[in-house]
Amino acid sequence: MISFKEYLLTEVNQYPTWVKTTVLLLTLKIKNLENQIKNEKDVVKKINLLTTQLKLNSYLSSLGIAVDTKDKTLVKLN
């Protein structure tokens, strides 16, 4: 019999809750920044918002790479 932690990491339930929550929060922040960028008139502020959005996109991409590898030590709950 496998432990509950091992079950959470199986293919049936693909990713742990913290991964799903993090992805959701990052996506919401990125979408919020997109709206701020559209509404901003000052070019300097737009550039600063864009850099923040790009940074969050890189975190999201890195997380996607980390959890998609076969090495499950990157997403352990310990």
Protein Blocks (a to p, Z undefined) as FASTA:
>chain_A
ZZfklmmmmmklmpafklmmmmmmmmmmmmmmmmmmmmpmblklmmmmmmmmmmmmmmmm
mmmmmmmpmblklmccZZ
